[in-house]
Amino acid sequence: MSNRNNNYNNNPGCLSGLLQLFLVSKIYNWGQEKFGAKRGGCCGCLVGVILFVIMVMVVLKIVFNVDWTSFSF
C-alpha cells in the first residue's frame, strides 16, 4: 500500500509538466541557435543532432516519467 502512495506522489501535475516542456523548448531553441544546426557547417549539424537526442530524452522523461538512469533487469 505504501508503494502505491509513493508512486502517486512522484508524478508531476499537468501545469508543472507544461512548464517543464515550455522550458525545454526554450533551452532547445537557444542551444540550436548558439551551437546547433542553425549555425551551419558540419560541426553544427553534429551538435544539432546531439542536442536533439538529449531533448527527446528529456521530453520522454517529462511526459512518460521514464527513468533513463535505472539499468535493472
Secondary structure, 3 states (H helix, E strand, C coil): CHHHHHHHHHCCCHHHHHHHHHHHHHHHHHHHHHCCHHHCHHHHHHHHHHHHHHHHHHHHHHHHCCCCCCCCC
